[in-house]
Amino acid sequence: MAFTPLQYDSGKLVTINATSGETYAKGDALTFVSGYAALATAGQGADVTHIAMQDKVAASGDIDLLAIAVQGVRFEADCDAAWSVVDVGTYADIATKATLNPDASADDLFFIEKGVGVAETGTKVQGYFVHGAPNS
């Protein structure tokens, strides 16, 4: 799974309205666009607010999607490349709806607290999503 919650806080699982015409996979990062949850993309510049907690194909019309609100939840996240020791303690960007780019810091959406596995070969990190501009 792309973004795996490491702990669940009571009340974090919710049903949200999602964009039709999309295929959602458990673990996909979500943002809000025009009032609906949508798949996060690189360079979008929008906060990741939820992670999809079910697989669902939205053919047409509004759909209800089970998701977890990200605030206060730690995640294990897949990266698009190996993480490095210097990535720990820094902010990363979304690479795709399912991965982080540990080397990019334009949008600063995810704080890397810990690498999983061996540096320079491991492709998973642990941390949490941040909201707003963390460095301002």
C-alpha positions in Angstrom: 0.0 0.0 0.0 1.3 3.4 -0.9 0.7 5.4 2.3 0.1 3.0 5.2 -1.2 4.5 8.5 1.0 3.4 11.4 -1.6 4.3 14.0 -5.3 5.2 13.8 -6.8 7.9 16.0 -10.4 7.5 17.0 -12.7 9.4 14.5 -10.1 9.6 11.7 -11.9 7.2 9.3 -14.5 9.2 7.4 -16.6 8.9 4.2 -15.9 11.8 1.8 -17.3 12.9 -1.6 -14.8 12.0 -4.3 -14.4 12.9 -8.0 -16.1 10.6 -10.4 -14.3 9.0 -13.4 -11.3 8.1 -11.2 -10.0 4.8 -9.9 -9.0 5.0 -6.2 -6.7 2.5 -4.6 -6.2 1.9 -0.8 -3.3 4.1 0.2 -3.7 6.8 -2.5 -3.1 10.4 -1.4 -6.0 12.8 -1.8 -6.5 16.5 -2.0 -9.6 18.6 -2.5 -10.4 20.2 -5.9 -13.7 22.1 -6.6 -15.3 20.6 -3.5 -14.4 16.9 -4.1 -11.6 14.7 -3.0 -9.2 14.0 -5.9 -6.0 12.1 -6.5 -2.9 14.0 -5.4 -0.4 14.8 -8.2 3.2 16.1 -8.2 3.5 19.9 -8.2 -0.1 20.4 -7.3 0.7 22.6 -4.4 -2.4 21.5 -2.5 -2.3 19.9 1.0 -2.9 16.2 1.2 -5.9 16.0 3.5 -6.9 12.3 3.3 -5.6 8.8 2.3 -8.0 6.5 0.6 -8.8 3.4 2.7 -10.5 1.4 0.1 -10.3 0.4 -3.6 -13.1 2.0 -5.6 -13.8 2.7 -9.2 -16.0 5.8 -9.7 -17.8 5.5 -13.0 -20.0 8.5 -12.8 -21.7 10.9 -10.3 -20.6 11.7 -6.8 -19.2 8.8 -4.9 -18.6 8.1 -1.2 -15.0 7.1 -0.5 -13.8 5.7 2.8 -10.7 7.7 3.8 -8.5 8.6 6.8 -7.8 12.2 7.7 -4.0 12.7 7.8 -3.6 15.2 10.6 -2.1 13.5 13.7 -1.5 10.2 11.9 2.0 8.8 11.2 2.4 6.9 7.9 4.9 4.6 6.2 5.2 5.8 2.7 6.6 4.5 -0.6 9.2 6.7 -2.3 9.9 7.0 -6.0 13.6 6.4 -5.4 15.9 5.3 -2.5 16.0 7.6 0.5 19.2 9.0 1.9 20.4 9.8 5.4 20.2 13.5 4.5 16.5 13.1 3.7 15.6 12.3 7.3 14.4 15.4 9.1 13.4 17.2 5.9 10.2 17.8 4.0 9.4 15.9 0.8 6.9 16.3 -2.1 4.4 14.0 -3.6 5.8 12.2 -6.7 2.5 10.4 -7.6 -0.7 9.6 -5.8 1.1 6.7 -4.3 4.7 7.8 -3.7 6.9 10.6 -2.3 9.9 12.2 -3.9 12.4 12.4 -0.9 14.7 14.6 -3.0 12.1 17.3 -3.9 11.1 20.1 -1.6 9.0 22.6 -3.6 5.6 21.8 -1.9 7.0 20.4 1.4 4.0 18.2 2.0 5.5 15.3 4.1 8.0 15.4 7.0 10.4 12.4 6.9 11.0 11.3 10.5 12.7 8.0 9.7 14.0 5.9 6.9 12.9 2.2 6.7 15.6 -0.3 5.7 19.1 0.8 4.6 19.9 4.3 3.4 20.6 4.6 -0.3 18.7 1.3 -1.1 15.5 1.5 1.0 12.4 3.0 -0.7 10.1 3.5 2.3 10.1 6.2 4.9 8.0 7.1 8.0 6.6 10.5 8.9 3.6 12.7 8.6 1.8 15.1 6.3 2.0 18.8 7.1 -0.4 21.6 6.1 0.4 25.1 4.9 3.9 26.3 4.3 6.1 24.7 7.1 9.1 26.8 6.4 7.4 30.3 6.4 
